[in-house]
Amino acid sequence: MEITNVQVEVLKVTLGRTYAAGGRKVDGNWHVLARVTTSDGTEGFGYVVKQREDLVRAIAVATQELGQHLIGMDVINVEAAWELLAKRADWVGPGGFLHWAIAPLDIAMWDAAGKVIRQPVYKMLGGYQNSIKAYASDELWYSLSIDELEASAAQHAANGFSAIKLRLAKTAPAAEQVKRVHAARKGAGPNVGIMVDATESWDFKHALEVGRALEEVGIFWLEDPLPHTDLKGLAELASKLEISVTGGEHLYQLVQFRDTFKMRALNIAILDIARVGGITPWRKIASLAEAFHMKICGHVIPEVHVHLLSGVPNGHMVEYMPRSSPILIDMPEPKDGILKAPDSPGLGFSLNEKAVAQFRV
């Protein structure tokens, strides 16, 4: 089915409650939303999300410009389309800005292709299963007080999650980090697994010290303890700790994942659909991880990642951070900590056009 039109817009989905992440105030989730329309009127859509507006408009302009090269292509030919766009703009790639610009178009093509052949995306990717375990990571920021953190963990447990992930501080000593884990466990209860995210903010000595202290209090996942470029340090840390060292959301290219996996720098890989450039390259990285006997998770955008992780045999967990729910209808929501992939064609949910108009920049 031939693509006849591509449209791109920028949305700022405002938050009811602001928070601090990476030392910056966050008051909304910025979206670059792409729509592709085929000759029979089928529309697919896709988007990427950022917590701040820097370069979002620039990405949208690049997405719009690249999208015009899709007109006349068969919407089923996702691989050919991705390669075409990558070659048209290879002077700003590979990776980086280029992948952010391609991703909304690629996701939109998969959505439209699924609607054309009347299959959900997770079945198009292999249909290994139709659901995935979800963990909660919203409202667990380091900017929360101890009491607020405990209350938020309790709320996630009440909502049925069996795992939660909290952020830890850049420079706080191990005792303070342990105190926050204790608070989260007190709120969530003994049956909820605790994961932590250091957001690439520690050096090796601090990571090893805090990691061993956190092992003692029973966390099972230490995410991004070191910069993703420090493969030697990550590999050594993973060999010295009993808990899983996870990461990967800052990687863009297949070769970066290959080099990381070869170094055994991670126990579990986390894929960011925007940074890798959409669903088309995501599936290749998933297969590469499988060759290294490695489980994979998705970084935010759970409504799309549930399809991807359900479609492959090494899908592990999805991060439930519903940043786009205000603009969606029938967004999948977890039940008893399990997120089910929609069975409707394509992504299986639709845009709330009234909300899109409200949040359009």
N, C-alpha and C positions, 0 to 999 in steps of 0.2 A: 504494500500500500504506500503510495507516494506521499512524501511530506510536502505540503503546500504552503505552510505558514509557520513562523516561529516568533514568539513574543517573549519578552523578558521584562521584569519589573523588580523594584526593590521595595521590601516591606520592613517596617520596624514594629515588631510585636512587643508592645510595652508590658512591663512587669508590674504586678500589684505591689511587690516588695523588692526593693533594691538590695544588692549584696556586693561584697568585694571579692574579686578573683584576680590573682596575680598582681595584687596591689592596686587594682583599678576598680572604680565603681561600675557596676553593671545595672542598667535600668531598662534594658530591652534586648531582644534577640533579633538581629538583622538577618534578613533572608534575601537571597538572589533567587527569584522564582522564574523558571522557564516553562513555557508551554509549546508543544509541537502539535500541529493539526495535520491530519492526512486528508487525502482527496475524498474520502467518504465521510468526513466530518468527525472522525475519531480524534479526541484530544488526550494527550498524555502530558503529565507535568512532573517536574522535579525541582529540587532546591538544595541550596547549601545554607548553613546557618553560622553566624558569628556573634559573639557577645559584645562586640563594639563595632563602630561604623568605619574605622580606618580602612580605606581602599575598597569598601563594599561597592560603592558606586562605580569604581574603576573596573571591578570584576564584572559587574552587570553590563557595562559597555562592551567589554571583551566578549562576554557570553552572547550578547545581541549580535555583534559583528560576526563571530564564528557561526552562530546559528543560521545565518543566511546561506552558508555553504551546504546546509543540510537540505535545502529546498530542492526537490526533484529526486531525492534519494528514497529508496525503499526503507520504511521504518523498521523492518525486520533486520536490516543489515547493520547491526550495532557495532560490530567489529570494524567493518569498513568505514563507518562514520567516525569512529573514534580515531582511527589512524589518519583519516583525512584531516580532521581538525588539528591533531597533534602536529602534522607536517605543515599545515598552513601557518602555524604560530610557533614553530620549533625554536625560533630565535629568542623566545621568552621561556623556554623550557629546556630540558624536560623537567617535570615536576613543578613545584612552586605555583606561581600565579596562573600558569597555563592549566594545571589540573583543576584549580578552583573554578576557572572559567568553563571548562569542558563538563565538569561533573553535573551541573543542573540539566544540561542538554542530554547527556548520556542517560541519566535517571529517567528523564521525560520520555526518551525513546523506548526504554524498557517498559515503562508504564503503557505507552501507546501500543507497543508490539504485543503485550499481553492482552490488551483489549481487542486487538485485531484477531488474534488466534484464540481468544477466549480462554486464557489460562492465567492463573496467578503467577507472579514472578518467582515465588519459591519453587514451583513445579518446573518452570522454565530453566531454573538453575540446577535441577536434579531431583527435587522433592524428597530429600532424604527423610525428613520428618516435617511436621506441620506446626511445631511450637518450639520454644526455647526458654530456658530459665532466665528470669530477669532479676537484676539487682538494682536497688535504689541508690541514687547518688545526688539527688536534688536536696536542697535545704540541709546540707551537711558540710557547709563551708567553714574554713578556719576562722572567719570573721564572727561566727556565732559564739556566744558565751557558753560556758560549760552547761549551764541549765538549759539554754536553748538547744544545744546539741543533744542533750539527753531527751528532751521533749520531742525533737524531730525524729530521733531514732525510734522512739516509742511509737510515733505515728506511722512510720514506715512498717514497723512490725505489725501494728494493728491493721494495716492495709494488706497484709498477707505476704510481704517480702521475707524471704529466708536468708537474704544477704544484703548488706549495705556497704557503701564506700564513703569514707570521710577524707577530707584533705587535712594534711598536716603542715606545720610551719616550716619556714626556710631555715631558721637559726635556733629554734627552741631546743633546749636540752632533752635528752631521752626521757627524763622523768616527766616533763610536761607533755610530751607526745603520748606517753603511756597513760597519763591522767585523762586525756581526751578519749583514748580508746576505752578506758574503764567507764567513762561517762556514757559513751555510745552503747556499750554492752549492758550497762545498768538499765538504759532506756529500752533497748531492743529485746533484752532477755537472753537466756543462755542458748536458745535454739536458733538464733540468727547469726550467721557468719559475718565477721568483720573484715573489711578490706580497707587499705589506706593508700592514698595517692600523695606522693611527695612533689609532684609537678616539676621534675627535673631540677630541683633546687638544692641538692646536697652534694658534698664532695664524698670521696670514697670512705674516708675515715669516719665521718659523721653517719653515712649510710650504714656502714657495718655496725657501728655502736647502737644506733637507733633500731636497726633491723633485728639485732639479737635481743634487744630489750622488748621489742614488739612480739618476737617469737614466744617469749615467756608468757605474754598475756593472751596468746592464742589467736592472733590474726593469721590469715592464710594467704594473703596476697599483698605484696608491696609493689606499687606501681610507680614507674618513672623515678626511681631514687637518684639516678645520675643523668646527665645529658645523653641524649640518644646517640651522640657521636662518640661517646666513650665506650666503645665495644669491649675493649680489654677490661676496663673497670667493671662493667656490667657482668661480663662472663665470670670474673673472679668473685664478684658479690654473689652471683647465682650459685656458684660452687661452694661457697662458705655458709650460705643460709639454708635452712630447712624449708622455709616458706617459699612460695612461688614469686619470682621476680618477673613482673609483667611490663609491657610497654609496646611501642610501635606506632602510636597515634600521630607522632611527628614525622613519620617516614612517608615519602612520596612515591618512590620508584620501586619497581620489582627488584632491581639489582641491589637497592639498599636493604630490602628485606632479605634477599639472598645472603648478603654479607653478614647481616645480623644473625641469621639462623646458623650460618656456618661457624660463627664464633661461639655459638651456644650462649649468647648474651641474654636471652630471654627464656623463660619456661612456658609462658603463654603470650601470644601475640595479640595486640589490639589494633584493629584497622579503622582508620578514619576515612569515610567514603568520599569526603571532599578532597582531602589531600591526595588520595590515590587516584582521583580523577573519575569516580563514578563506579557503576556496577561492573562494567566490562573489564577493567583492570583488577577490580576487587576479586573477581572469581579466580584470576590467575594467581594472585597472592595466596588465596585460600588453598589452592592446589599445591603451591610451593610449600606452604606450612605443613600440609598433610604429608609431603615427602620427608619432612623432618620430624614426623610423629608429634606435631605440635597442635594444640588446640588454639582456636581463635575466638576473639570477642569483637564486638562492634562498639565504636566510640560514638555515643549519643545518637541522634536521629533513629530512635528505636523502631519507629513505624516502618522504616525502610530496612533497617538491619535485621528485623525479625525474618524477613523474606530471605535475605542472604545467608544468615546463620542457620536457618531451618533447611535450606536447600543443599547444604554440604555436610559431609559426615563428621568433620572436625569442628563444627560450630559448638561453642561452649556456653557462653552467657551473653546477654545483651544488657547494655547500660540503659536503664530506664530514666531518661532525662527528657521529658515531654516539652521541648521548647517550641514546638509548632502546633500543639493541640488547639490553640485559639483560632487558627485559620483552617482547621480540618473538620470534616464530617466523617463519622465512623472510624476515627483513629483507633487502632487496637490498644486495649488496655489490659494490663496483667490481672489474672485471677489466681489467687493463692500463689503468687510469685511466678506464674507461668504466662508468657506472652504467646498468643496463638497467631499464626500468620493468616491473614484474611484469605478466604477461598474465592472471592470475586476476582474477575480478570484484572490483570495489571497489578498495581499496588493494592487495590481493594478498598481504597478510601478516596474521598473527593475533597475538593476545595470548598470552603464556606465563602462564597463570593462576596457576601455582605461584609464579612470580617476582612477579607483581602482588600476590599475598597477602603475600609476603615483604617487599615494599617499601611496602606500604600504611601510611599514617600514621594 
